[in-house]
């Protein structure tokens, strides 16, 4: 279902489709085309989300958990409208430690050397580790335990960061 979230000033913050869960309730999992905007109305980022699953050990035994990952071509912008980064996410299978012995493997979108990065004047620049981490980190939704998934520096594993 297409949903828009707005800033207090009425400008659109996010526009995206959310998936329904098993109980036919609208979840927080993004699916398909997604756009986010700065408070000044400028486009911040646009691309596609897919939904993946992994196994956690729940009270009644193993249970399926859901998460988002970025796929396809994405574009990120500076608040002045200049392109910040663009490229196609490479889908790789990475391991995550869950509370089940052995963890699980997840599909995850990673940036590649073909990505292009730009400063606020539109000039080509080198990426930083900080920017790459920002572009690859995904806020999870639905009934997952983690708030964020991000690849470790070796790009072999997924790390989970829990919220407050």
C-alpha positions in Angstrom: 0.0 0.0 0.0 1.3 3.4 -1.0 1.9 5.6 2.1 3.2 9.1 2.6 4.8 10.5 5.7 5.1 14.3 6.0 7.2 16.8 8.0 5.4 19.2 10.4 5.6 21.8 7.6 3.5 19.6 5.4 6.3 18.7 3.0 6.5 15.0 2.0 9.2 13.1 4.0 8.8 9.6 2.5 6.7 8.1 -0.2 6.7 4.3 -0.5 4.8 1.1 -0.5 4.5 -1.0 2.6 3.8 -4.7 2.8 1.0 -6.4 4.7 1.9 -9.0 7.3 0.4 -12.4 7.8 -2.6 -10.9 9.7 -3.2 -8.6 6.8 -2.1 -5.6 8.8 0.1 -2.9 7.2 3.7 -3.5 8.3 6.7 -1.2 8.5 8.4 -3.2 5.7 9.1 -1.2 2.6 8.6 -2.9 -0.8 9.1 -1.6 -4.3 9.7 2.0 -5.3 10.7 4.3 -2.4 11.5 8.0 -2.3 12.6 10.2 0.6 12.7 14.0 0.7 14.5 16.8 2.6 12.3 19.2 4.6 12.8 21.8 1.9 11.0 19.5 -0.6 14.1 18.4 -2.5 14.4 14.7 -3.3 16.9 13.0 -0.9 16.9 9.4 -2.3 15.0 7.1 -4.6 15.2 3.4 -5.3 13.7 0.0 -4.7 13.4 -2.2 -1.6 12.9 -6.0 -1.5 11.9 -8.1 1.5 14.0 -11.0 2.7 13.6 -13.5 5.5 15.8 -15.1 8.1 15.3 -17.5 11.0 15.3 -16.5 14.7 14.7 -18.8 17.6 11.4 -17.6 19.2 9.6 -18.8 22.3 7.8 -21.6 20.4 10.9 -22.5 18.3 12.3 -21.3 15.0 10.3 -18.4 13.4 10.7 -16.5 10.2 11.7 -12.8 10.5 11.5 -10.2 7.8 13.8 -7.4 6.8 14.3 -4.9 3.9 17.3 -4.7 1.6 18.0 -2.2 -1.2 18.2 -3.5 -4.8 18.5 -2.1 -8.3 19.6 1.4 -9.2 19.4 4.1 -6.5 20.0 7.8 -6.6 20.9 10.0 -3.6 20.9 13.8 -3.6 22.3 16.7 -1.6 19.7 19.1 -0.1 20.5 21.6 -2.9 19.2 19.1 -5.5 22.7 18.0 -6.8 23.2 14.3 -7.2 25.2 12.9 -4.3 25.6 9.2 -5.3 24.2 6.8 -7.8 24.7 3.2 -8.7 23.2 -0.3 -8.7 23.2 -2.4 -5.6 24.9 -5.8 -5.9 22.9 -8.4 -4.1 25.1 -10.7 -2.0 24.4 -13.4 0.5 25.8 -12.4 3.9 25.8 -14.2 7.2 24.0 -12.9 10.4 24.3 -14.2 13.9 20.8 -14.8 15.2 19.8 -16.2 18.5 19.6 -19.6 16.8 22.7 -21.7 16.7 24.6 -21.2 13.4 22.7 -18.0 12.5 21.3 -17.6 9.0 22.3 -16.2 5.6 20.6 -13.1 4.2 20.4 -11.4 0.8 21.8 -7.8 1.1 22.4 -4.9 -1.2 26.0 -3.6 -1.4 27.5 -0.7 -3.3 30.1 -1.6 -6.0 33.2 0.1 -7.5 30.9 1.3 -10.3 29.1 3.7 -8.0 29.6 7.4 -8.6 29.8 10.1 -5.9 29.5 13.9 -6.2 29.9 16.9 -4.0 27.3 19.7 -3.6 28.7 21.4 -6.7 28.2 18.4 -8.8 31.9 17.5 -9.1 33.0 13.8 -8.9 34.5 12.9 -5.6 35.8 9.7 -3.9 33.5 7.9 -1.5 34.2 7.7 2.2 33.8 4.6 4.5 31.2 6.7 6.3 29.1 7.4 3.2 29.3 3.7 2.1 28.1 2.6 5.5 25.2 5.1 5.3 24.2 3.9 1.8 24.4 0.2 2.7 22.6 0.4 6.2 19.0 -0.6 6.2 16.4 0.1 8.9 14.4 -3.0 9.4 10.7 -3.2 10.0 8.0 -5.6 10.6 8.5 -8.1 13.4 12.3 -8.3 13.3 14.3 -7.8 16.5 16.9 -5.5 15.0 16.5 -1.9 14.2 19.3 -1.7 11.6 21.2 -4.1 9.5 24.6 -3.1 8.1 27.5 -5.1 6.6 30.7 -5.5 8.5 33.9 -3.9 6.9 34.8 -7.2 5.2 31.3 -7.4 3.6 31.1 -11.0 4.8 28.6 -10.6 7.6 25.6 -8.6 8.5 25.6 -6.8 11.9 22.5 -5.9 13.8 22.1 -2.7 15.9 19.3 -2.6 18.4 17.4 0.5 19.3 16.6 1.9 22.7 
